[in-house]
Amino acid sequence: MTMNKLSKNQQGVSLIEILISVLVFGVGILGLGSLQIASLKSSSNAHYRTTASVLAQDLADRMKSNIDGVIEGYYGEAISCGAVSRLCRSSACSVEELATFDLQEVMCGSKRGSSREGGVHGLLPNGNMTVTCVGGCRTFPVLTPRATHNIQITWNDQKTDGRQTGDDQSRSLTMPVIP
């Protein structure tokens, strides 16, 4: 008799325990999903920073190999992704043409048929690049040979937290170069 009385009082208790455990498990899974999304966005943002660093280093190396173009100030000119007058990979170019080619390759990417691949514009969201000379640059008629140049690349990072408001965050990388 005591066995029957005990079982009547216990009816439905295990169902409530199961429902609570499913609720706790579901909240945990949602938390893990949110953490995974934030991790993917952070990984993507780190990739953008690495890409910007590699592109800035690429231009720095190109500037060091065309020191006459640096001295003449051709690397400080505005960068246009329009048609390249001459592909300097396979033909001889003037220092000005080589500087323009270098800037366009890094900013706009390599020419592949009728389109371009890579570069700041193709690899970074809302990417842009500027090259400025700092101190002693415009000593007429030429630049000081060892003047510092800043290669600045800007792009947009993705928001990693849903509580952040506004647009994606603008990031930049500045690499000083002394050719």
Buried (B, 14 or more C-beta within 10 A) or exposed (E): EEEEEEEEEEEEEEEEEEEEEEEEEEEEEEEEEEEEEBEEBEEEBEEBBEBBEEBBBBBBEBBEEBEBBBBBBBBBEEBEBEEBEBEBEEEEBBBBBBBBBBBBBBBBBBBEEEEBEBBBBBBBEEBBBBBEBEEEBEEEEEBEEEBBBBBBBBBBBBBBEEEEEEEBEEBEBEBEBEB
